[in-house]
Amino acid sequence: MSHQWTMEDFESIYSRFKSSGLSVMDFCSNECIRPKRFYEWRSKLLRKGGFIPVKVN
């Protein structure tokens, strides 16, 4: 993953996280993302009031 994320990038990441069923720590480990960065972006997303539809298979 590049060093600069956009909100659109994180929305995609967060959608994958939600559908993964993994804990934040496991998901971040699998995606090579620092958990601190994930939590920072999740906070930004929630402040934005972002709703991310999750497709359930």
ChimeraX attribute file (.defattr): number of C-alpha atoms within 10 A of each C-alpha:
attribute: neighborCount
match mode: 1-to-1
recipient: residues
	/A:1	8
	/A:2	5
	/A:3	4
	/A:4	6
	/A:5	11
	/A:6	8
	/A:7	14
	/A:8	10
	/A:9	12
	/A:10	16
	/A:11	19
	/A:12	11
	/A:13	16
	/A:14	18
	/A:15	14
	/A:16	15
	/A:17	18
	/A:18	17
	/A:19	12
	/A:20	12
	/A:21	10
	/A:22	13
	/A:23	11
	/A:24	17
	/A:25	14
	/A:26	14
	/A:27	19
	/A:28	18
	/A:29	12
	/A:30	10
	/A:31	12
	/A:32	10
	/A:33	14
	/A:34	12
	/A:35	15
	/A:36	11
	/A:37	11
	/A:38	18
	/A:39	12
	/A:40	10
	/A:41	18
	/A:42	18
	/A:43	12
	/A:44	14
	/A:45	18
	/A:46	10
	/A:47	9
	/A:48	10
	/A:49	9
	/A:50	12
	/A:51	9
	/A:52	12
	/A:53	9
	/A:54	12
	/A:55	9
	/A:56	6
	/A:57	4
